[in-house]
């Protein structure tokens, strides 16, 4: 039986996607950043729909890579996309293109690869999903805002991920909070959005619970980690939106350890001016 497979590697805004499509009929996706609006990172694996590999193989074979420009040196921050093939399951022959200049001739192949990758996202194997929301729709100007956050293992195998309750730099967590005015992106101006590093004083366990210990946590399938983020904003009254970024690193550990940057949409909140104290 053939051991060949096709691959797709694509840079995301703050991470990457790697997908493999095997001639044996299986496929996998490895994500280190949100993709298609999903607040997840991790590894997915499942059977491909019948005929998927044959269709991808045909489309790949129809591409005249020899007629395409050869990518040599690119600026360090250039986002790229690579497609390739391993006929024997070992060496991979890939071609890389800047994301802003992918040849039109690749679009039929890329469209089919994206469809197959999206199909695999329904089968999480080792995947961390996040969600969060304001603790209240309104906060007095003089009080901190707060958000309730949940990180959950939605896969079928245990995972390991970094603990937001321990410092990852002096007095700093692995969390960042973004607060921006609630208006269309094209109307945002300088000063309308603010990224904030969160310190240990900003992360709290749910009421009545103790924070977990250790730099890394093991989450069994279905297990979750809940915490509350509180931060005083130096902002004017008004409507805002917020997002939280969670960072976790694999280092030299095994594939069960999460790697990437997970961004959670925390939704909308209002900061309101407290009414004046009544005069005696």
N, C-alpha and C positions, 0 to 999 in steps of 0.2 A: 504494500500500500504506500502511496506517495506521502512524503512528510512535508511537502511544500506548503508555503503560506504566503500571504500578502500582508503588507503592513501600511499603516497610516500614522504619522506623527505630526502633531499640530500644536503650535504654541497658542496658549490662551492668554487672556489679559494678565494673569498673575500665576501662571502654572502651565500645564501641558496636558494633552491627551495622547495616549498611545493605544492603537487598536491593532489586533492581529486577527486574520481570517484564515483558518486552516483548511487545507484540502480534505481533512478528515471530517469536516462538517462542524467544528467548534469555532467559537470566536471569543475574544476577550477585549475588555477596555480597561485602561488604567488612567484614572483622573487625579490630578493634583490641584484642581481649581474648579469652581462652579462651571457647569456646562449646560446649555439649553435652559437656563433659568433654574436649574436644580441646585439647591444648597447642599451638595454632597461631594465627598472625595473618597477615593478608594478603588477597589478592583471588582469588575463584573465579568461573569463568564457564563456562557450558555451555548446550546446548539443553535447553529444558524438556520434560518428558514431554508427549506429545500431549494436547491438550485442557486443559492446565493454565491457560493464560491465559484461555480462554473461561470456565472454571469460576471463576477468581478475579474476572473482570470481572462475572459474574453475581452472585456473593456480595457484591461491593462495591456493585453497583447496588441490591441488596436492603436495604442498611443505610439507615435513616432518620437521617442525620446531623443533620438539623434538629431532631430530637426529643431529641438528646443534650445534656448540659450543655456549655457553652462554657468552655474553659480560658482564664483570663486570666493572672493573676500567680501564680507558684508559688515556694516557697522555693528558693534557689539550688541546693541539693543534691538536689532532687527528681528521681528517676529517671522518665523518661517513655517513652512509645511513641507513634509517629506512623504513620498510614496515609494514603496519598494517591494521586492519579491525575493523569497528564498526558495529556489527550486528544490533544494535537498534538505531543508530544515536546519541548515547551519549558516553558511554565509548569506548575507543579505545585500542585494544590489539596490541602493536607494538613490533617488534624485531629490534634491532640495531646492525649494523656490521661496523667495520672499512672499509673505502673505499678501502684500500689496501688488504683486506682479505674477500671480499664478496663471500660466497659459490657459487660454480658453479650451484648448484641446483636452485638458485634464478634467473639465467639469463633469462629463458623463460618468467617469470613474469615481470622482469625488462625491458626486450625488449619491451613488449607490453605496459607497463606503459609509457616508453619513447615515443613510437609512439603516444599514446593518448595525452601525454603532448604536444608534438610538434604540434599536430592537434589544440590544444586549443590556441597556441601562435598566430594563425591567427585571433583570436577574442579578441583584447585588450579592456578591460572595463575601467580601470584606469591605464594608462601606460605612462611613460615618456621615450622618445627616444632622444638620443643625436647624433650629427654629427659635424665634424669639419675638417678644412683643413688649411694649411699654407696660409697666405695672399699673398705670392709670392713664386715661386719655389726656389729663391735664395736670400740670405741675406749677405750684407757685414759683415766682421768679427767684425768691430767696432760698428755695429748697433744691436739693439735688434731684435730677431726673433718675429714674430707675427702670431697668428692663429685666424681664424674666427670660432666661435662656436655657435651652435643652439641647444637649448633644446625645444622639442615639445611634446605637449600632443597628442598622437596618439590614445587615447581611445575614448569612447563614453560618458564618464562622466567627470565632472570637477575634477581637482586634485589640490593639494596644495604641494608646494615644496620649499626648502630653497633658499634664494636669494644670489647669489654669489657676489653681490655688497655690502654686509654688512659684518662686521667682525664676525667671529665665534670663534676666539681667539684673543688676543691682536694683532691688525694689521694684522691678517691672515684671508684668505678666506677659503672656503670649497673646494678648488681646489688644486690639485698637478699636476705638469708637469714632465713627464718622457721624457728624450732625450737620445737616444742611437745611436751608430754608425750603419750605414746601412750595415749590413753584416749578414750572417746566424747565428742563435742563438748559434750553437755549436762552432762558432769562436769568440764569444764575450769573452773578458777578463776583469779582474778587471780594473775599470776605464773607460770602454767603455760605461757605462750607468750611468745616474745620475737622481735621484728623487729630485725635487725642490718644496718646499712649496711656494705658491704664496701669496704675500701681496696685500694690497688694491691698491697699485700703479701699480700692474700688470694687473688689470682687468678694462676694459673700455667699455662704450656703443658704439654702431655703431656711425659713424660720424653724427652729427646733432641731436642725440637723448640724452635724459636724462636717467640716471639709475633709475630703479624702487626703491621705498622705502619700508621699512618693512622687517622684518626677513624672512617672508614667502610670497610666491606669489601664487595666484590662477590663474590657466590656464584652460580656457574652452576648450572643444574639438576642436582640430585644432590650438589652440593658441600656440605661440612660444615665447621664450626668446632668444635674440641674444646678444652676447658680444664678445669682442676681448681680447685675452690674449697676453701681450707683456712681454718678458723677455730677458735680456742680458745674453748671454752664455759665459762662460769662457772656450772656446774650440778652437781647432785648425781647420783650414779650412778642409772641407770634406763633405761627404754625411751622413745624419742622418735621423732617424725616430723619431717620437714623439707621445706621448699618453697623454691624459688628464684624470684625475680621479676627478669625482664630487661626493661629499658626501652629503647625506641628511638624516635627522632623523625625525621619527614620534613622539617620546616622548610619551606623554599621549593623543595625538590628535587622531582623528578618522581615519578610514580606507581610507579616501580620501587623506590623507597625505602620500607622498612618503617616503619610508624607504629603504636605501641601498647605494651601491657604484656602480656608473656607470662609465665605462672606455671607452673612445672614442679614436679610432685610428685616429690620425691627419695626417697620411701619411708621405711622404718623403720631405726633404728639403736639400738644399746645403748651406753651409757657405763658402763664398769665400773671398780671400784676395783682398782688394781694390787695383787697380793699383796705382803705385806711382804718386805723383803729377809731372806734367812736369816741368822741370827746365826752369826758365826764360831765 
